[in-house]
Structure formats: structure tokens, C-alpha cells
């Protein structure tokens, strides 16, 4: 019994969490037990040996940071949602009330908002195991408490690539503007930025149903559906996509940090590059916007990318912070 | 474990995201381990730790009123983890799964102790029973007080004392055996 007591006291001594009475008790016990006294040094050695978990902690650390970091953004234009997210976070620490923190009880439903900053991309893991890659300046929202229970519904503003985990009988529904996309386990891209004139959906594998007003279209792999947003345009535009020589669909180039454009006008390109780099373009004259370019932007800086474009069409540019001025 | 937490706390209070990242880098892994030990599900544990850090950031204006940020982080992780359990598994009690196993690796920074010895010690630590290992780690590695571990895991102070003692006893046995191999000794 006294032998076990030695170990208990040694632990307290090493941790620094020992009283003077306990320390005297330990010294007395060690005096009577030379064997245990010899172990005292070994115990100290063990105490100094750092222990570290492997268990792919680094991956977890990165995934958690991806969920935490968007919350650090100061979003001016969405004060209501911010407050709801703050309430969700507050609810999570409710049980820690004894620390004297003032806590806010959330009113249901609590929205979880994930966003990527202009010029930044992020990968997020949803509670059901689905993975979503957010292109720059994109927001994703879902009801934190109800997601995955009877439905998996999210709202998307911007562009994202979804790899949806199969969940028997629980459909995954994406609300992108007025378009609803219903999924049962698949991978696809949705582009629905606030300023876009159309919502486009590109399917990579699996099967999805895209509905807009009363119409529903089922997409097969490597098909793309474009739904115009304006109320006057009513039609769908469905096209089969060709893979380029790299074996990838141009619509998901952004996933690999590539911005692809094929015979796009400078106006269209400016919109893409604006999202890509988090900048705003200003054209001196309208005819500049009609210049057409094809190419892929990979890891180039905006300066390098514009110089690359200058090689094929003549124009001048000036970069002033987040503003890009294009002139003749 | 760093000793400038109060300074980080002040910087986070003033909205310094870099300080927040430093706090994250310091505590993410140990908090994840605590959450994992409670919920036994990595995704859920990751979400719990994310909730903890998001809460710290969102409520940073209240940080000056927190006496011990480190303890707050552990307590918040424990509380959120238990809430998750209640919500998803209808389990009210803290239960440390026997199947939950960890591997430990050697920290190259510790040069005073030979690699061989470190490997043996870490192997022995990974072979401790889960509850014993978690308690030992919280005291030794994370530097929590005995009383804090007792409150955190909802166990008695006596249990914490005993478990740390048992861990040390087992670990020294292993090491004593290694350093002085005697013929016929078990």
C-alpha cells in the first residue's frame, strides 16, 4: 500500500502539484525504500520525455482551421447572419457559464455560415461527411442543428465544388438563387455568384436533378446546365462538356488553382479574374471589354497574368491596390 | 506549452488574428485529443474544437474577464463534447472507450533523452489503459492541475492521483527492466 503511495506522491512532486506535508511524507517513504528511491530518477526522466500523438493530427488541425478561419473575417454586408453565427458559438459554450461569461441563447434555427474571402479558396467538411471546396468570395449556409437529420439543405452564393457523401434517404439540396439542386451522392460544380447572369451546374459523376420554377432536368456526368437568373429568360441551356487534353473539365479548373477561359471577352474575364484575385476592374472604354482571350491562369500574380494577356491583344493596365484600370 | 498565454489573450481581445492563430496552434492538438477521448468520433471532435475556437473569437470582448484561458479552453471543449454526446448518442456520462487507441511519436526537440529510450517510453505510454493515459497526459503534457483534471473528467481527485501514480509505476517498471536486464528476470 505504501508502495503505491510513493508513486502517487512522485506524480504530484513531478507535476509541481504537491503540498509541503506530502513532500515530507514522500521523503520519509523513500528513505525506507531504497528501490523506490532509485526509481525516482527514472520517473523524472519519463516526466521529461515529451509525448506526442501521431494519428494524423495535422490533417485534423488543417480541417479545423478551415472551419474556424472564415469566422475571423469581418463581413460588413451580412450583420444578421454574423449575429446568428455568434449566437451559435455562444450556445456551444453555454455550459461554461460559471466562468462568468455573459451568454446569449440562440433563437432557432441557428445558421452556420462558411465563407471564403475574395482571392481565397477553402475546403470545408460538412457534418454529414460531404466535402465542399469553396471558390473565392463564396458563402455557404446551413442550419447547424438540423443539417443531416431529415434533410441536408444548404444555400450557396458563389461557386463551389461538392463531393456529397451518400446518406440513405436523406437528400442533399442546394439552393442557388432560384435554382434548386437535388442530390443523392455525387460530385459536381455549382456557380451562382450574386452578380452572375446564370446559375451553372456541371456534373462530374453521379446523378443530380436541377429544378428551376416548375421544371426539372436530370444531369448525367460531364453535362453542364445553365439556368439564366433574370425573370425574362425562361429557358434552360444544357450542353455536353468536352474534356481538354489534361483530362479535366474547364469548369472545375479553379479547384486546382487554375482559372481557365476559352474565347471569353475581356469583360467576362475581368469578372472571373476579379473573383480570382479579389480585385475590381475598370475599363476606359467599352470596346476594350470586347477583346477576346483564351488561356489558363495558374499560379501567376495578377500582374503576370495581365502581362500574359498583353502578349495576345494590345492594352495597357495599371494596378492600384484592389483596383485594376484597363486602358487603350 | 507556452507561458505567454495572458499576453496572447490581450492581443486576441484587441482583434489580433495572428495571436489567435498562435493560440490555435498551441492548443488545437491537445483539445482535439480531449474531445476524441469523449466522443470517439474524429469528425465530431474536429467540429467541437472548431466550436471552441470560434466561440473564443466571437466572444473576445469578454476575454479580460477570463482568469485562466487555458483552463477555459479545456472546460469549454469538455462541455461542448458532452453536449454533442447528449445530442447525438443520448449518453449522459463520460465514458472512455477501451478501443480508443493513440500512437505517440518522438519529439525530436528533446535531445537530453536518447532516441531509443524515448521510443520505449512512448510505446509504454501508448500501452497504458485509455483513462490512465488520458489523465497522465493531461497532467504531465498539458500541465493541468490535479484538481482541474478531476473537474474536467468528472472524477475524484483521488482517482487522478491514483491514475498518475499507476502510470508512473508502470512506466518506471518498463524502463527499469530495459536498463538493467537480468537473466531470468520477468
Boltz contact constraints between the chains, C-beta under 6 A:
constraints:
  - contact:
      token1: [A, 7]
      token2: [B, 165]
      max_distance: 6.0
  - contact:
      token1: [A, 7]
      token2: [B, 168]
      max_distance: 6.0
  - contact:
      token1: [A, 7]
      token2: [B, 169]
      max_distance: 6.0
  - contact:
      token1: [A, 8]
      token2: [B, 161]
      max_distance: 6.0
  - contact:
      token1: [A, 8]
      token2: [B, 165]
      max_distance: 6.0
  - contact:
      token1: [A, 10]
      token2: [B, 168]
      max_distance: 6.0
  - contact:
      token1: [A, 11]
      token2: [B, 164]
      max_distance: 6.0
  - contact:
      token1: [A, 11]
      token2: [B, 165]
      max_distance: 6.0
  - contact:
      token1: [A, 11]
      token2: [B, 168]
      max_distance: 6.0
  - contact:
      token1: [A, 15]
      token2: [B, 139]
      max_distance: 6.0
  - contact:
      token1: [A, 17]
      token2: [B, 145]
      max_distance: 6.0
  - contact:
      token1: [A, 17]
      token2: [B, 146]
      max_distance: 6.0
  - contact:
      token1: [A, 39]
      token2: [B, 172]
      max_distance: 6.0
  - contact:
      token1: [A, 42]
      token2: [B, 172]
      max_distance: 6.0
  - contact:
      token1: [A, 42]
      token2: [B, 175]
      max_distance: 6.0
  - contact:
      token1: [A, 43]
      token2: [B, 168]
      max_distance: 6.0
  - contact:
      token1: [A, 43]
      token2: [B, 172]
      max_distance: 6.0
  - contact:
      token1: [A, 46]
      token2: [B, 121]
      max_distance: 6.0
  - contact:
      token1: [A, 46]
      token2: [B, 171]
      max_distance: 6.0
  - contact:
      token1: [A, 49]
      token2: [B, 113]
      max_distance: 6.0
  - contact:
      token1: [A, 49]
      token2: [B, 118]
      max_distance: 6.0
  - contact:
      token1: [A, 49]
      token2: [B, 121]
      max_distance: 6.0
  - contact:
      token1: [A, 50]
      token2: [B, 107]
      max_distance: 6.0
  - contact:
      token1: [A, 50]
      token2: [B, 110]
      max_distance: 6.0
  - contact:
      token1: [A, 51]
      token2: [B, 104]
      max_distance: 6.0
  - contact:
      token1: [A, 51]
      token2: [B, 122]
      max_distance: 6.0
  - contact:
      token1: [A, 51]
      token2: [B, 125]
      max_distance: 6.0
  - contact:
      token1: [A, 51]
      token2: [B, 141]
      max_distance: 6.0
  - contact:
      token1: [A, 52]
      token2: [B, 104]
      max_distance: 6.0
  - contact:
      token1: [A, 52]
      token2: [B, 105]
      max_distance: 6.0
  - contact:
      token1: [A, 52]
      token2: [B, 107]
      max_distance: 6.0
  - contact:
      token1: [A, 53]
      token2: [B, 33]
      max_distance: 6.0
  - contact:
      token1: [A, 53]
      token2: [B, 102]
      max_distance: 6.0
  - contact:
      token1: [A, 54]
      token2: [B, 103]
      max_distance: 6.0
  - contact:
      token1: [A, 54]
      token2: [B, 105]
      max_distance: 6.0
  - contact:
      token1: [A, 55]
      token2: [B, 103]
      max_distance: 6.0
  - contact:
      token1: [A, 57]
      token2: [B, 29]
      max_distance: 6.0
  - contact:
      token1: [A, 60]
      token2: [B, 32]
      max_distance: 6.0
  - contact:
      token1: [A, 60]
      token2: [B, 46]
      max_distance: 6.0
  - contact:
      token1: [A, 61]
      token2: [B, 28]
      max_distance: 6.0
  - contact:
      token1: [A, 63]
      token2: [B, 46]
      max_distance: 6.0
  - contact:
      token1: [A, 64]
      token2: [B, 46]
      max_distance: 6.0
  - contact:
      token1: [A, 64]
      token2: [B, 49]
      max_distance: 6.0
  - contact:
      token1: [A, 64]
      token2: [B, 50]
      max_distance: 6.0
  - contact:
      token1: [A, 67]
      token2: [B, 50]
      max_distance: 6.0
  - contact:
      token1: [A, 68]
      token2: [B, 50]
      max_distance: 6.0
  - contact:
      token1: [A, 68]
      token2: [B, 53]
      max_distance: 6.0
  - contact:
      token1: [A, 68]
      token2: [B, 54]
      max_distance: 6.0
  - contact:
      token1: [A, 71]
      token2: [B, 54]
      max_distance: 6.0
  - contact:
      token1: [A, 72]
      token2: [B, 17]
      max_distance: 6.0
  - contact:
      token1: [A, 86]
      token2: [B, 58]
      max_distance: 6.0
  - contact:
      token1: [A, 89]
      token2: [B, 54]
      max_distance: 6.0
  - contact:
      token1: [A, 89]
      token2: [B, 55]
      max_distance: 6.0
  - contact:
      token1: [A, 89]
      token2: [B, 58]
      max_distance: 6.0
  - contact:
      token1: [A, 92]
      token2: [B, 51]
      max_distance: 6.0
  - contact:
      token1: [A, 92]
      token2: [B, 55]
      max_distance: 6.0
  - contact:
      token1: [A, 92]
      token2: [B, 80]
      max_distance: 6.0
  - contact:
      token1: [A, 93]
      token2: [B, 55]
      max_distance: 6.0
  - contact:
      token1: [A, 93]
      token2: [B, 76]
      max_distance: 6.0
  - contact:
      token1: [A, 95]
      token2: [B, 79]
      max_distance: 6.0
  - contact:
      token1: [A, 96]
      token2: [B, 75]
      max_distance: 6.0
  - contact:
      token1: [A, 96]
      token2: [B, 76]
      max_distance: 6.0
  - contact:
      token1: [A, 96]
      token2: [B, 79]
      max_distance: 6.0
  - contact:
      token1: [A, 99]
      token2: [B, 72]
      max_distance: 6.0
  - contact:
      token1: [A, 100]
      token2: [B, 65]
      max_distance: 6.0
  - contact:
      token1: [A, 101]
      token2: [B, 62]
      max_distance: 6.0
